[in-house]
C-alpha cells in the first residue's frame, strides 16, 4: 500500500469523524460558541412567571463559520481541504499506476 493510499484512508476517516461531530452537535448551519439558557421562575409576590435568559459558553460545530476571519471553525473548511487533498492523492496514485505499466 502506497503512502498516498494511506493518506486517502486517513483523510476519509477524518472527514467521517468531523461529519459525525457535526451531526452530534445537531446539524447546525452556523458554528455557535454560546447557547441561550432559559430558566422560568415563579414570582412569589405577584404569582406570575418570569423568564430569565442568560448566555453560557457552549461550542457547537456548524457547517459554516460564525466569523469570516476564522473559517477553520466550520465543517465546510475541513471538507474542502480534505476533498482537495483526496483529489491530489488520487491523481498521484493514478500517475504512479500508469508509470508502472
C-alpha positions, -999 to +999 in steps of 0.1 A: +000+000+000+014+033-010+017+064+011-009+082-010-034+054-004-027+056+034-032+094+032-065+089+015-078+065+041-067+088+069-084+118+053-116+098+047-116+088+084-111+124+095-139+135+072-163+109+087-153+119+122-159+156+117-192+149+100-202+127+130-193+156+153-214+179+132-243+155+134-239+151+172-240+189+176-274+190+159-268+198+122-261+234+130-258+256+099-235+282+116-209+275+142-220+287+176-199+294+206-227+302+231-261+289+238-291+305+255-302+291+288-338+300+298-350+295+333-386+301+343-393+312+379-425+319+397-427+354+412-437+350+448-453+384+452-475+386+421-478+350+412-466+354+376-439+336+358-406+353+349-382+341+322-346+346+329-323+343+299-285+340+300-258+330+275-234+302+285-203+291+267-211+261+246-193+254+213-214+238+186-197+228+154-215+241+124-214+238+086-205+274+081-182+297+102-195+322+127-168+346+118-155+352+082-120+358+097-120+323+112-131+298+085-114+269+103-142+269+128-166+252+104-171+218+088-170+232+053-134+244+056-122+209+066-144+193+039-129+215+011-094+208+024-098+171+026-116+168-008-088+188-024-061+166-007-081+134-017-081+146-053-044+152-053-037+118-037-059+101-063-041+119-091-007+108-078-020+072-074-032+071-110+001+086-122+021+060-103+000+032-116+003+044-152+041+048-148+045+012-135+027-002-166 
